[in-house]
Amino acid sequence: MPDPSSLYAVLIDADNVSSSHAEAILKEITQFGEPALRRVYGDWSTGHLAGWKKTAAELGLVQRQLPSNTTGKNATDIGLVIDAMDILHSGRFDGFVLVSSDSDFTALASRIREQGLAVIGIGEAKTPVSLRNTCNRFVLIENIAEEDAPQTGKRKPTEAVPLIRRAMDAVDQESDWVGLGAIGQKLVADNPDFDPRTYGKKKLSDLVGSLKLFELRRGSGNHMEVRRKD
């Protein structure tokens, strides 16, 4: 999925995401492509988005005003979805980045994928599985927070073993050695929210290398390969 030439429409639900993560989120998005359109949604007439006002100005995010005539949360959801459909039908973008932990955007993510565009979700660990699995890729905000922030809630590397084994079994192979790149692609295809950082490791090679059940080596073309020890 990563392609520097891909153009993404980034839609941020300000009611559901802290402004303190905005810079890290935009930096993460650049790994997938260019965040060409960047909008943040909320009722800017109220005081609870004061942090977002300052951050949006500093990062060049377009603030979309959605007055809470009924329920503020619902107004933001509806306004973001309407904008997303207009953007989708413009045909100008290769994919969307939906920044929210709200399951209400599951149907939107599904609709975008039906049109053949990629959907990257970014949200907190509380994000429901329904939204995570509807995205092509889902990134946890906890994994992209500043590196000097306390690393809380990380899972043990051994918890990734069943996922890695299933991915290895699903990859076509002529020997016991399986390409690490192919394993990574299968892991994300089956588990859109898979991320080595969830297990306290920066890269998949670091995660696999920390597990005594697997062996790593440099194969042909200097590509990393993995095999089971058991």
Secondary structure, DSSP 4 states (H G I P E B T S, - for coil): ---TT-EEEEEEETTTS-GGGHHHHHHHHTTTSEEEEEEEEE-TTSGGGHHHHHHHHHHTPEEEE---SS-HHHHHHHHHHHHHHHHHHHT--SEEEEE---GGGHHHHHHHHHTT-EEEEEE-TTS-HHHHHHSSEEEEHHHHS-TTS---SPPPGGGGHHHHHHHHHHS--SSS-EEHHHHHHHHHHH-TT--GGGGT-SSHHHHHHT-TTEEEEE-GGG-EEEEE--
